[in-house]
Amino acid sequence: MSEQLEKIKQSIEKINNKDFGVFFFTIDTKGNPTAGVATIYEHAKKLRELGYNAQILHDKNDYKLREDAEGMGIAEWLGEEYASLPHVSIESQQLQVGPSDFVIIPEAFASIMKQTANFPCKRIVFLQSYEYIFEMLEIGEGWEQFNIRDVITTNENLKNYVNSTFRGLTTDIIPIGIPEYFNSNDLKPKIPTVSMVSRDKRELLKIVKIFYQKYPHYRFVTFRDMSGLPREMFAKELQKSFMSVWIDELASFGTFPLESMKCDTPVVGKIPRMVPEWMGTVDEVGNLNLNDNGVWTSNLNSIPDIVATMVGLYLEDSLPENVINGMEEWKNKYNTEDFEKTLSEVYDNIFKRRVVELTTTLEQLEQKELVENK
């Protein structure tokens, strides 16, 4: 038997025995909390709990795991249990992969897809944002040219989008699971603070300035930019707030409104270009049908006025019943239990598909050897 055949047989055996690596590539956020990176870490952590050798793969050796003079690391904003996961850098040249291993690459990093095109491992795109798919691709390039035909994503909208953009993909969905520390267990009265999240911080500042200019009698209302907070502190601040504001025109899903709902904090939001499945649906003729789980608007300039209206309703203890009921309906739909169950099933299927691929390759090579040895 040739060395190549023996290597494939060993790879199949390794996958069946969970003796292989799953490497999740991620950027160094330099201590800046991001939902996308948190999701990647969550996948790696859960796979390790299931007995798989999942590791975080990053570019440079100086990847920021812990706090320094310049600010937080993974340990501070996400948690020590995440910082303690195995990490390996490309720069260290210690990454060794074979046919039994898997490298998971975020959609934005076409450069990594190109660099690993000749790797013997299975490579999969982790798609969380449609906005960055073509960021590093040349005109006419597609993932299939780098021999990548498998995708993991977080929702049906992204699956439909990517499958309509690239041909021949196998796309699996693992929905987001909102951590349990986002909850409404704290029965203390809400305070007149508006928690705010936006991709463009200038938009937040503009809303605050307009609000105070038009409604000076509401100067007691405070606004809190939630960026840069450790995740559990983020949840506690959201629990205290009587309202939240979300602006992310380029969002493909958006976890902040769901986190807000879980904290019983009504959210006012700008409708993004890709309407999240939890926000509503677009029918065949383009009509938008919004859910009542928040106050949604297509007009960014109307948000200061909507916030003022909500302040008035809050003071009268008469927040819209349809919004409260809508939040209650949706706040537990993206839970950690369903996330973990689906994650286990999807990765199990991915690993089984790889075994089928390698088995097919093995059979083809064996047949070729038989013909050549006749």
Secondary structure as a PSIPRED ss2 file (coil, helix, strand):
# PSIPRED VFORMAT (PSIPRED V4.0)

   1 M C   1.000  0.000  0.000
   2 S C   1.000  0.000  0.000
   3 E H   0.000  1.000  0.000
   4 Q H   0.000  1.000  0.000
   5 L H   0.000  1.000  0.000
   6 E H   0.000  1.000  0.000
   7 K H   0.000  1.000  0.000
   8 I H   0.000  1.000  0.000
   9 K H   0.000  1.000  0.000
  10 Q H   0.000  1.000  0.000
  11 S H   0.000  1.000  0.000
  12 I H   0.000  1.000  0.000
  13 E H   0.000  1.000  0.000
  14 K H   0.000  1.000  0.000
  15 I H   0.000  1.000  0.000
  16 N H   0.000  1.000  0.000
  17 N C   1.000  0.000  0.000
  18 K C   1.000  0.000  0.000
  19 D C   1.000  0.000  0.000
  20 F C   1.000  0.000  0.000
  21 G E   0.000  0.000  1.000
  22 V E   0.000  0.000  1.000
  23 F E   0.000  0.000  1.000
  24 F E   0.000  0.000  1.000
  25 F E   0.000  0.000  1.000
  26 T C   1.000  0.000  0.000
  27 I C   1.000  0.000  0.000
  28 D C   1.000  0.000  0.000
  29 T C   1.000  0.000  0.000
  30 K C   1.000  0.000  0.000
  31 G C   1.000  0.000  0.000
  32 N C   1.000  0.000  0.000
  33 P C   1.000  0.000  0.000
  34 T C   1.000  0.000  0.000
  35 A H   0.000  1.000  0.000
  36 G H   0.000  1.000  0.000
  37 V H   0.000  1.000  0.000
  38 A H   0.000  1.000  0.000
  39 T H   0.000  1.000  0.000
  40 I H   0.000  1.000  0.000
  41 Y H   0.000  1.000  0.000
  42 E H   0.000  1.000  0.000
  43 H H   0.000  1.000  0.000
  44 A H   0.000  1.000  0.000
  45 K H   0.000  1.000  0.000
  46 K H   0.000  1.000  0.000
  47 L H   0.000  1.000  0.000
  48 R H   0.000  1.000  0.000
  49 E H   0.000  1.000  0.000
  50 L C   1.000  0.000  0.000
  51 G C   1.000  0.000  0.000
  52 Y C   1.000  0.000  0.000
  53 N E   0.000  0.000  1.000
  54 A E   0.000  0.000  1.000
  55 Q E   0.000  0.000  1.000
  56 I E   0.000  0.000  1.000
  57 L E   0.000  0.000  1.000
  58 H E   0.000  0.000  1.000
  59 D C   1.000  0.000  0.000
  60 K C   1.000  0.000  0.000
  61 N C   1.000  0.000  0.000
  62 D C   1.000  0.000  0.000
  63 Y C   1.000  0.000  0.000
  64 K C   1.000  0.000  0.000
  65 L C   1.000  0.000  0.000
  66 R C   1.000  0.000  0.000
  67 E C   1.000  0.000  0.000
  68 D E   0.000  0.000  1.000
  69 A C   1.000  0.000  0.000
  70 E C   1.000  0.000  0.000
  71 G E   0.000  0.000  1.000
  72 M C   1.000  0.000  0.000
  73 G C   1.000  0.000  0.000
  74 I H   0.000  1.000  0.000
  75 A H   0.000  1.000  0.000
  76 E H   0.000  1.000  0.000
  77 W H   0.000  1.000  0.000
  78 L C   1.000  0.000  0.000
  79 G C   1.000  0.000  0.000
  80 E H   0.000  1.000  0.000
  81 E H   0.000  1.000  0.000
  82 Y H   0.000  1.000  0.000
  83 A H   0.000  1.000  0.000
  84 S C   1.000  0.000  0.000
  85 L C   1.000  0.000  0.000
  86 P C   1.000  0.000  0.000
  87 H E   0.000  0.000  1.000
  88 V E   0.000  0.000  1.000
  89 S E   0.000  0.000  1.000
  90 I C   1.000  0.000  0.000
  91 E C   1.000  0.000  0.000
  92 S C   1.000  0.000  0.000
  93 Q C   1.000  0.000  0.000
  94 Q C   1.000  0.000  0.000
  95 L C   1.000  0.000  0.000
  96 Q C   1.000  0.000  0.000
  97 V C   1.000  0.000  0.000
  98 G C   1.000  0.000  0.000
  99 P C   1.000  0.000  0.000
 100 S C   1.000  0.000  0.000
 101 D C   1.000  0.000  0.000
 102 F E   0.000  0.000  1.000
 103 V E   0.000  0.000  1.000
 104 I E   0.000  0.000  1.000
 105 I E   0.000  0.000  1.000
 106 P E   0.000  0.000  1.000
 107 E C   1.000  0.000  0.000
 108 A C   1.000  0.000  0.000
 109 F C   1.000  0.000  0.000
 110 A H   0.000  1.000  0.000
 111 S H   0.000  1.000  0.000
 112 I H   0.000  1.000  0.000
 113 M H   0.000  1.000  0.000
 114 K H   0.000  1.000  0.000
 115 Q H   0.000  1.000  0.000
 116 T C   1.000  0.000  0.000
 117 A C   1.000  0.000  0.000
 118 N C   1.000  0.000  0.000
 119 F C   1.000  0.000  0.000
 120 P C   1.000  0.000  0.000
 121 C C   1.000  0.000  0.000
 122 K E   0.000  0.000  1.000
 123 R E   0.000  0.000  1.000
 124 I E   0.000  0.000  1.000
 125 V E   0.000  0.000  1.000
 126 F E   0.000  0.000  1.000
 127 L E   0.000  0.000  1.000
 128 Q C   1.000  0.000  0.000
 129 S C   1.000  0.000  0.000
 130 Y H   0.000  1.000  0.000
 131 E H   0.000  1.000  0.000
 132 Y H   0.000  1.000  0.000
 133 I C   1.000  0.000  0.000
 134 F C   1.000  0.000  0.000
 135 E C   1.000  0.000  0.000
 136 M C   1.000  0.000  0.000
 137 L C   1.000  0.000  0.000
 138 E C   1.000  0.000  0.000
 139 I C   1.000  0.000  0.000
 140 G C   1.000  0.000  0.000
 141 E C   1.000  0.000  0.000
 142 G C   1.000  0.000  0.000
 143 W H   0.000  1.000  0.000
 144 E H   0.000  1.000  0.000
 145 Q H   0.000  1.000  0.000
 146 F H   0.000  1.000  0.000
 147 N C   1.000  0.000  0.000
 148 I C   1.000  0.000  0.000
 149 R C   1.000  0.000  0.000
 150 D E   0.000  0.000  1.000
 151 V E   0.000  0.000  1.000
 152 I E   0.000  0.000  1.000
 153 T E   0.000  0.000  1.000
 154 T C   1.000  0.000  0.000
 155 N C   1.000  0.000  0.000
 156 E H   0.000  1.000  0.000
 157 N H   0.000  1.000  0.000
 158 L H   0.000  1.000  0.000
 159 K H   0.000  1.000  0.000
 160 N H   0.000  1.000  0.000
 161 Y H   0.000  1.000  0.000
 162 V H   0.000  1.000  0.000
 163 N H   0.000  1.000  0.000
 164 S H   0.000  1.000  0.000
 165 T H   0.000  1.000  0.000
 166 F C   1.000  0.000  0.000
 167 R C   1.000  0.000  0.000
 168 G C   1.000  0.000  0.000
 169 L C   1.000  0.000  0.000
 170 T E   0.000  0.000  1.000
 171 T E   0.000  0.000  1.000
 172 D E   0.000  0.000  1.000
 173 I E   0.000  0.000  1.000
 174 I C   1.000  0.000  0.000
 175 P C   1.000  0.000  0.000
 176 I C   1.000  0.000  0.000
 177 G C   1.000  0.000  0.000
 178 I E   0.000  0.000  1.000
 179 P C   1.000  0.000  0.000
 180 E C   1.000  0.000  0.000
 181 Y C   1.000  0.000  0.000
 182 F C   1.000  0.000  0.000
 183 N C   1.000  0.000  0.000
 184 S C   1.000  0.000  0.000
 185 N C   1.000  0.000  0.000
 186 D C   1.000  0.000  0.000
 187 L C   1.000  0.000  0.000
 188 K C   1.000  0.000  0.000
 189 P C   1.000  0.000  0.000
 190 K C   1.000  0.000  0.000
 191 I E   0.000  0.000  1.000
 192 P E   0.000  0.000  1.000
 193 T E   0.000  0.000  1.000
 194 V E   0.000  0.000  1.000
 195 S E   0.000  0.000  1.000
 196 M E   0.000  0.000  1.000
 197 V E   0.000  0.000  1.000
 198 S E   0.000  0.000  1.000
 199 R C   1.000  0.000  0.000
 200 D C   1.000  0.000  0.000
 201 K H   0.000  1.000  0.000
 202 R H   0.000  1.000  0.000
 203 E H   0.000  1.000  0.000
 204 L H   0.000  1.000  0.000
 205 L H   0.000  1.000  0.000
 206 K H   0.000  1.000  0.000
 207 I H   0.000  1.000  0.000
 208 V H   0.000  1.000  0.000
 209 K H   0.000  1.000  0.000
 210 I H   0.000  1.000  0.000
 211 F H   0.000  1.000  0.000
 212 Y H   0.000  1.000  0.000
 213 Q H   0.000  1.000  0.000
 214 K H   0.000  1.000  0.000
 215 Y C   1.000  0.000  0.000
 216 P H   0.000  1.000  0.000
 217 H H   0.000  1.000  0.000
 218 Y H   0.000  1.000  0.000
 219 R C   1.000  0.000  0.000
 220 F C   1.000  0.000  0.000
 221 V C   1.000  0.000  0.000
 222 T E   0.000  0.000  1.000
 223 F E   0.000  0.000  1.000
 224 R E   0.000  0.000  1.000
 225 D E   0.000  0.000  1.000
 226 M C   1.000  0.000  0.000
 227 S C   1.000  0.000  0.000
 228 G C   1.000  0.000  0.000
 229 L C   1.000  0.000  0.000
 230 P C   1.000  0.000  0.000
 231 R H   0.000  1.000  0.000
 232 E H   0.000  1.000  0.000
 233 M H   0.000  1.000  0.000
 234 F H   0.000  1.000  0.000
 235 A H   0.000  1.000  0.000
 236 K H   0.000  1.000  0.000
 237 E H   0.000  1.000  0.000
 238 L H   0.000  1.000  0.000
 239 Q H   0.000  1.000  0.000
 240 K H   0.000  1.000  0.000
 241 S E   0.000  0.000  1.000
 242 F E   0.000  0.000  1.000
 243 M E   0.000  0.000  1.000
 244 S E   0.000  0.000  1.000
 245 V E   0.000  0.000  1.000
 246 W E   0.000  0.000  1.000
 247 I E   0.000  0.000  1.000
 248 D C   1.000  0.000  0.000
 249 E C   1.000  0.000  0.000
 250 L C   1.000  0.000  0.000
 251 A C   1.000  0.000  0.000
 252 S C   1.000  0.000  0.000
 253 F C   1.000  0.000  0.000
 254 G C   1.000  0.000  0.000
 255 T C   1.000  0.000  0.000
 256 F H   0.000  1.000  0.000
 257 P H   0.000  1.000  0.000
 258 L H   0.000  1.000  0.000
 259 E H   0.000  1.000  0.000
 260 S H   0.000  1.000  0.000
 261 M H   0.000  1.000  0.000
 262 K H   0.000  1.000  0.000
 263 C C   1.000  0.000  0.000
 264 D C   1.000  0.000  0.000
 265 T C   1.000  0.000  0.000
 266 P C   1.000  0.000  0.000
 267 V E   0.000  0.000  1.000
 268 V E   0.000  0.000  1.000
 269 G E   0.000  0.000  1.000
 270 K E   0.000  0.000  1.000
 271 I C   1.000  0.000  0.000
 272 P C   1.000  0.000  0.000
 273 R C   1.000  0.000  0.000
 274 M C   1.000  0.000  0.000
 275 V C   1.000  0.000  0.000
 276 P C   1.000  0.000  0.000
 277 E C   1.000  0.000  0.000
 278 W C   1.000  0.000  0.000
 279 M C   1.000  0.000  0.000
 280 G E   0.000  0.000  1.000
 281 T E   0.000  0.000  1.000
 282 V E   0.000  0.000  1.000
 283 D C   1.000  0.000  0.000
 284 E C   1.000  0.000  0.000
 285 V C   1.000  0.000  0.000
 286 G C   1.000  0.000  0.000
 287 N C   1.000  0.000  0.000
 288 L E   0.000  0.000  1.000
 289 N E   0.000  0.000  1.000
 290 L E   0.000  0.000  1.000
 291 N C   1.000  0.000  0.000
 292 D C   1.000  0.000  0.000
 293 N C   1.000  0.000  0.000
 294 G C   1.000  0.000  0.000
 295 V E   0.000  0.000  1.000
 296 W E   0.000  0.000  1.000
 297 T E   0.000  0.000  1.000
 298 S C   1.000  0.000  0.000
 299 N C   1.000  0.000  0.000
 300 L H   0.000  1.000  0.000
 301 N H   0.000  1.000  0.000
 302 S H   0.000  1.000  0.000
 303 I H   0.000  1.000  0.000
 304 P H   0.000  1.000  0.000
 305 D H   0.000  1.000  0.000
 306 I H   0.000  1.000  0.000
 307 V H   0.000  1.000  0.000
 308 A H   0.000  1.000  0.000
 309 T H   0.000  1.000  0.000
 310 M H   0.000  1.000  0.000
 311 V H   0.000  1.000  0.000
 312 G H   0.000  1.000  0.000
 313 L H   0.000  1.000  0.000
 314 Y H   0.000  1.000  0.000
 315 L H   0.000  1.000  0.000
 316 E C   1.000  0.000  0.000
 317 D C   1.000  0.000  0.000
 318 S C   1.000  0.000  0.000
 319 L C   1.000  0.000  0.000
 320 P C   1.000  0.000  0.000
 321 E H   0.000  1.000  0.000
 322 N H   0.000  1.000  0.000
 323 V H   0.000  1.000  0.000
 324 I H   0.000  1.000  0.000
 325 N H   0.000  1.000  0.000
 326 G H   0.000  1.000  0.000
 327 M H   0.000  1.000  0.000
 328 E H   0.000  1.000  0.000
 329 E H   0.000  1.000  0.000
 330 W H   0.000  1.000  0.000
 331 K C   1.000  0.000  0.000
 332 N C   1.000  0.000  0.000
 333 K C   1.000  0.000  0.000
 334 Y C   1.000  0.000  0.000
 335 N E   0.000  0.000  1.000
 336 T H   0.000  1.000  0.000
 337 E H   0.000  1.000  0.000
 338 D H   0.000  1.000  0.000
 339 F H   0.000  1.000  0.000
 340 E H   0.000  1.000  0.000
 341 K H   0.000  1.000  0.000
 342 T H   0.000  1.000  0.000
 343 L H   0.000  1.000  0.000
 344 S H   0.000  1.000  0.000
 345 E H   0.000  1.000  0.000
 346 V H   0.000  1.000  0.000
 347 Y H   0.000  1.000  0.000
 348 D H   0.000  1.000  0.000
 349 N H   0.000  1.000  0.000
 350 I H   0.000  1.000  0.000
 351 F H   0.000  1.000  0.000
 352 K H   0.000  1.000  0.000
 353 R H   0.000  1.000  0.000
 354 R H   0.000  1.000  0.000
 355 V H   0.000  1.000  0.000
 356 V H   0.000  1.000  0.000
 357 E H   0.000  1.000  0.000
 358 L H   0.000  1.000  0.000
 359 T H   0.000  1.000  0.000
 360 T H   0.000  1.000  0.000
 361 T H   0.000  1.000  0.000
 362 L H   0.000  1.000  0.000
 363 E H   0.000  1.000  0.000
 364 Q H   0.000  1.000  0.000
 365 L H   0.000  1.000  0.000
 366 E H   0.000  1.000  0.000
 367 Q H   0.000  1.000  0.000
 368 K H   0.000  1.000  0.000
 369 E H   0.000  1.000  0.000
 370 L H   0.000  1.000  0.000
 371 V H   0.000  1.000  0.000
 372 E H   0.000  1.000  0.000
 373 N H   0.000  1.000  0.000
 374 K C   1.000  0.000  0.000
